[in-house]
Amino acid sequence: MYSNFLLGNLHITDAARERLGRTPLDLIARHAVSDHGVVNAKQLQKNRIAMDNAGQIVSRYIIDPTDESQGYVLVITSESWGSTTVQLESESTK
């Protein structure tokens, strides 16, 4: 498996690690190969443009597929691809 872009330094927020109950390397791997999970068409288009211009890339995954009320986790690679952060969607500052 090859990453489609650089991930940079990896960070996982304490809240995301606690809610997931694990280190989400599987989600980081999906993000790296452009499986962006549950993103809308606008974000998918932004991700495609960002891949050509070293922009911010965002993926969104359900925390527990059997219980959607658990919410979502975001995997965000920063602009210029210097770091990738896994965080709860509720931690988002967008």
Phi and psi in degrees as a GROMACS rama.xvg file:
@    title "Ramachandran Plot"
@    xaxis  label "Phi"
@    yaxis  label "Psi"
@TYPE xy
-120.095  136.986  TYR-2
-71.7814  142.935  SER-3
-85.7125  -6.5196  ASN-4
-161.039  167.067  PHE-5
-77.4713  140.785  LEU-6
-94.1829  -24.0052  LEU-7
69.0573  -153.444  GLY-8
-73.2795  137.334  ASN-9
-95.5552  136.391  LEU-10
-135.408  140.657  HIS-11
-129.59  123.884  ILE-12
-68.0407  153.418  THR-13
-59.923  -39.4671  ASP-14
-63.8024  -41.1558  ALA-15
-66.9151  -43.9411  ALA-16
-62.5296  -41.2128  ARG-17
-67.271  -46.3411  GLU-18
-65.6077  -40.5202  ARG-19
-75.6163  -28.8383  LEU-20
74.711  20.5782  GLY-21
-168.964  171.194  ARG-22
-87.9502  118.632  THR-23
-83.6824  58.8421  PRO-24
-63.1713  -29.8139  LEU-25
-63.825  -39.3108  ASP-26
-71.3764  -37.2513  LEU-27
-63.6462  -41.0803  ILE-28
-64.3805  -43.422  ALA-29
-60.1795  -44.2147  ARG-30
-58.315  -44.5348  HIS-31
-64.2093  -28.0501  ALA-32
-101.489  18.696  VAL-33
67.6837  29.4459  SER-34
-95.0763  94.131  ASP-35
-88.0476  9.15054  HIS-36
70.0485  -131.173  GLY-37
-99.8671  77.1702  VAL-38
-115.308  153.078  VAL-39
-78.3085  171.094  ASN-40
-60.9892  -35.8992  ALA-41
-64.4451  -44.9473  LYS-42
-67.8928  -37.6175  GLN-43
-60.9579  -42.381  LEU-44
-64.7118  -41.9628  GLN-45
-60.1399  -41.147  LYS-46
-63.1385  -41.7926  ASN-47
-62.3226  -43.1595  ARG-48
-65.324  -42.2649  ILE-49
-62.3617  -31.2161  ALA-50
-66.5804  -27.691  MET-51
-87.1003  -19.1145  ASP-52
-124.449  14.5767  ASN-53
54.7101  43.8025  ALA-54
-94.5211  -178.605  GLY-55
-68.3852  136.086  GLN-56
-122.044  128.93  ILE-57
-123.942  130.675  VAL-58
-119.593  153.525  SER-59
-137.339  125.032  ARG-60
-128.814  143.546  TYR-61
-71.8092  137.699  ILE-62
-67.7571  -45.9691  ILE-63
-134.864  106.354  ASP-64
-58.3539  -19.9807  PRO-65
-90.2411  -7.26647  THR-66
-147.526  87.8299  ASP-67
-61.3988  -21.402  GLU-68
-66.4815  -13.565  SER-69
-68.8659  -17.7255  GLN-70
92.8773  -161.951  GLY-71
-129.897  156.224  TYR-72
-116.574  141.929  VAL-73
-106.651  142.595  LEU-74
-118.168  117.644  VAL-75
-123.667  119.824  ILE-76
-95.7148  126.821  THR-77
-68.242  160.738  SER-78
-57.7677  139.284  GLU-79
75.4839  -0.0452879  SER-80
62.0611  35.1231  TRP-81
-84.7  -19.7071  GLY-82
-156.131  155.925  SER-83
-129.356  129.753  THR-84
-120.798  136.656  THR-85
-104.563  124.849  VAL-86
-147.388  160.005  GLN-87
-69.2736  147.933  LEU-88
-59.5013  -34.0234  GLU-89
-66.9923  -14.9915  SER-90
-87.2391  -6.28207  GLU-91
-64.2806  140.676  SER-92
-108.076  16.1412  THR-93
